[in-house]
Amino acid sequence: MIHSTILINADLKSKVLEIMSRYVCVAGAGGIGAAQDTLEYLGLNSLKFINIVVELEYEFDFEFDDEYLDNFKFSKIEDIIRYISKKIE
């Protein structure tokens, strides 16, 4: 059971990073990819955040709670991944 949870989380992380990479750009060979990257470091503004939210809601078939429609509620990519994981459990 733990193995399948890790796989699901890896797939979730991969898809979140794929969607986010359409809106934020990081200089350097590594690009976006570290879940520990802060949203501020990535240059995520409120408009980009809402676009990402819409895509994530569509992709994972859930809705962000109203109080989480603020990009300042999440400081890192991993915070978004954790939130989505809890919403789709």
C-alpha positions in Angstrom: 0.0 0.0 0.0 2.8 2.4 0.8 4.4 1.8 -2.6 1.2 2.8 -4.4 0.9 5.9 -2.3 4.5 6.9 -3.2 3.7 6.3 -6.9 0.5 8.4 -6.7 2.4 11.2 -5.0 5.2 11.0 -7.7 2.6 11.2 -10.4 0.8 14.0 -8.7 4.1 15.9 -8.3 5.0 15.3 -11.9 1.6 16.6 -13.2 1.7 19.7 -10.9 5.2 20.6 -12.0 4.1 20.1 -15.6 1.2 22.5 -15.2 3.2 25.0 -13.3 6.0 25.0 -15.8 3.6 26.6 -18.3 3.4 29.7 -16.2 6.7 30.1 -14.4 10.2 30.1 -15.8 13.4 29.5 -13.9 16.7 30.4 -15.4 19.3 27.6 -15.5 19.5 24.1 -16.8 17.4 22.6 -14.0 14.4 24.7 -14.7 11.3 24.2 -12.6 11.4 20.9 -10.7 12.3 21.2 -7.1 9.2 21.0 -5.0 11.1 23.0 -2.4 11.3 26.0 -4.8 9.5 28.9 -3.3 6.7 30.4 -5.3 8.3 33.8 -4.8 11.6 32.5 -6.3 9.6 31.3 -9.3 8.1 34.7 -9.9 4.5 33.5 -9.4 2.0 36.3 -9.3 -1.7 36.3 -8.6 -2.8 36.0 -12.2 -0.4 33.1 -13.0 -1.6 31.5 -9.7 -5.2 31.6 -10.7 -4.4 30.2 -14.1 -2.6 27.3 -12.4 -5.5 26.8 -10.0 -7.9 26.5 -12.9 -5.8 23.9 -14.6 -5.2 21.9 -11.4 -8.9 21.9 -10.6 -9.6 20.6 -14.1 -6.8 18.0 -14.1 -7.6 16.6 -10.7 -11.4 17.1 -10.7 -11.7 19.1 -7.4 -12.1 22.7 -6.4 -9.7 24.8 -4.3 -11.5 26.1 -1.2 -12.1 29.9 -1.4 -9.6 30.7 1.3 -6.9 29.0 -0.7 -7.4 31.1 -3.9 -4.6 33.4 -2.7 -1.1 32.6 -3.8 0.2 33.7 -0.4 -1.4 30.7 1.2 1.3 28.5 -0.3 5.0 29.3 0.1 6.4 26.3 -1.9 5.4 24.0 -4.7 5.3 21.1 -2.2 2.7 23.0 -0.3 0.4 23.0 -3.3 1.1 19.3 -4.0 0.3 18.5 -0.3 -2.9 20.5 -0.5 -4.1 18.7 -3.7 -3.1 15.3 -2.3 -5.4 16.0 0.7 -8.3 17.2 -1.4 -8.3 14.2 -3.8 -7.8 11.5 -1.1 
